[in-house]
Every structure is written in C-alpha cells, then in structure tokens.
Amino acid sequence: MALIPYDDRDGHIWMDGEFVPWRETKVHILTHGLHYASAVFEGERAYSGQIFKSLEHSERLHNSAGILGFDIPFTVEQIEDAKKEVLARSGLESAYVRAIAWRGSEMMGVSAQNNTIHLAIAAWHWGDYFADKMKGIRMTHAQWKRPSPETAPCESKAAGLYMICTMSKHAAEKEGYQDALMLDWRGQVAEATGANIFFIRDGAIHTPTPDCFLNGITRRTAIGLAKARQIEVVERAIFPDELSTFSECFITGTAAEITPVAEIGEHTFKPGQITGALVEDYERLVNGKLLTPA
Ligand SMILES: Cc1ncc(COP(=O)(O)O)c(C=O)c1O
C-alpha cells in the first residue's frame, strides 16, 4: 500500500484555537520547536469515536510542557473540547490523535523566553500498530540508553527524548526486527522505543520501576487489569541477565496497546495465558466492554 504523506491529506487540523485546512497547517522554518526540540506531544487513540483516557493525556501534555518551562495557552478543559471537536469533524471512529505544543519563532537562540507557545491537534485513521498480535514481535537490543533524570526531563513526553528512540528503532528495523529494548544509564532494563515493557515468571508480572522513562498510561492500565485478575505485579529494577528467566514478555503503549514479544535478541518468549488474557482485557476495556477498574 502506497504511503500517503502526512502533509498531503484532506481534512482539517485544529491549530491555536481554530480549524485550518490540513495542507495549510504550516510552521515557519525558523521555529524554535524545530531547531531546539522545544516541543511536547501526546499520542492518543480513539475507539468507537471515544478517546481512551483522554483526560490523562491532556493532563500529561500540560505537565510535559510545565517540565520544559512553558505553559500551554489552553486549559486542560479547552484541550479536551478541542480533541472532541477534531474527532467529530474527522468522522473517524478508530483514530490516532496527535496533540503537539511547541515554542514559536520570536527568538531563535537557546533562550526563547518570549516565544509564543502553539498547540495543534490532528487525528487520522489508525488500525493495529503491530499486525498479527499474538505471534509476538521480534526485538533486538538498542545501543542507546535512557538517560538519567539528572540528564534529561524523563517525565516529560518531550520531542527531544525521541531522538534516541528513532535511532534505536531504525537500527532494529535495519536488522529485520520490529523494535529494540533500551536499557537505562545504569544498565537496567528500561523500555522499548515507544512502549513500556513487562515480563512474566511463575505467574507473576515483573516490570521496571519508571524512574527514568514515561510511566505510560497504558502501563498503568495494564497493571490495573492484572491486579483485577489477582495477578501479582512487581515493579522493580530488572537487569538484562534476568531476561533468560522470564517465560512471557509484552510491551504496552497507546499505539502498541498490549503487544506480546516473542524475542529479545538471544532470548525467546512464548506469549501465554497471562499475556493473552491481558491483551483481551485491554481490547475489551478500550472498546467499553470491560467495566472493571484500570
Ligand atoms: C518512549 C515511550 N515510552 C512509553 C510509552 C507508553 O506511554 P503511553 O502508554 O502513555 O502511550 C510511549 C508512548 O507514548 C513512549 O513513546
């Protein structure tokens, strides 16, 4: 299927409070967000016309901007309303929603104290991130490590933090893998390039403590789903030499949902009962068919 570039599509994008025809939503080349990665964003999913955990995403967007030192000139409630309008106008039921806030063009040095903060929201059709889910994806090891919280604003979904994710994902794809496992600066297991990671051993789930990477909304949802099934969830430091001791592995993220992992480099996993149950629970939850916590 031919790729349709994202700047060559029909529809409208919400930009700074109004709807602009899709192809006309431009920023100037001298935009601080482009040169210095002074931008924060959200990736959201709509199922049956409803954005899953919409409020959490809008709140995280505000929080991400605050960590980078700027205030989004729209309240969380205004962002919520704007996203609903974007979705309604698009007519999409299953969609990916991208909200992005960035520093504009008034100042073009490292300092950008006077720059206008912009916000845009777009939605497009979105199917499954990884096809044929229960087969499990193949991951390799990333060369790049998640930085320490003293080095980078890890709790912000900041554009700049994705530089090492794209580099790691490209390297993995070049070798025929779908994703890569990133360690953190200490050498502990951290996450995938755009998703959190979980392991299963003897009926219990183990997942790294999110102290230098995003504590994903899907990660928290998956933990809630596991607990609702009385499955033990242990958040702790996980070291790479433990990988061979786990029987199942899955990753979580808004785009990835809950996706089983079949392989990380030399380690293999067999998506089993627990992973399968959580994949199903998540699918039912996002489609409004599961009314338990999480
Ligand atoms: C690097 C990274 N980690 C984790 C996640 C999972 O976050 P969430 O479940 O909130 O989408 C994402 C996706 O946004 C991500 O890009």
The ligand as a Tripos MOL2 file, in Angstrom:
@<TRIPOS>MOLECULE
LIG
   16    16     1     0     0
SMALL
NO_CHARGES

@<TRIPOS>ATOM
      1 C1          9.1250    6.1700   24.9690 C.3       1 LIG1
      2 C2          7.7520    5.7700   25.3760 C.ar      1 LIG1
      3 N1          7.5720    5.0400   26.4830 N.ar      1 LIG1
      4 C3          6.3590    4.6380   26.8890 C.ar      1 LIG1
      5 C4          5.2270    4.9590   26.1640 C.ar      1 LIG1
      6 C5          3.8860    4.4860   26.6120 C.3       1 LIG1
      7 O1          3.1090    5.5610   27.0240 O.3       1 LIG1
      8 P1          1.5290    5.5270   26.9070 P.3       1 LIG1
      9 O2          1.0830    4.2140   27.4060 O.co2     1 LIG1
     10 O3          1.0950    6.6460   27.7920 O.co2     1 LIG1
     11 O4          1.1870    5.7420   25.4850 O.co2     1 LIG1
     12 C6          5.3660    5.7070   24.9950 C.ar      1 LIG1
     13 C7          4.2030    6.0740   24.1850 C.2       1 LIG1
     14 O5          3.7050    7.1600   24.3420 O.2       1 LIG1
     15 C8          6.6450    6.1320   24.5960 C.ar      1 LIG1
     16 O6          6.8120    6.8420   23.4780 O.3       1 LIG1
@<TRIPOS>BOND
     1     1     2 1
     2     2     3 ar
     3     2    15 ar
     4     3     4 ar
     5     4     5 ar
     6     5     6 1
     7     5    12 ar
     8     6     7 1
     9     7     8 1
    10     8     9 2
    11     8    10 1
    12     8    11 1
    13    12    13 1
    14    12    15 ar
    15    13    14 2
    16    15    16 1
@<TRIPOS>SUBSTRUCTURE
     1 LIG1         1 GROUP 0 **** ****
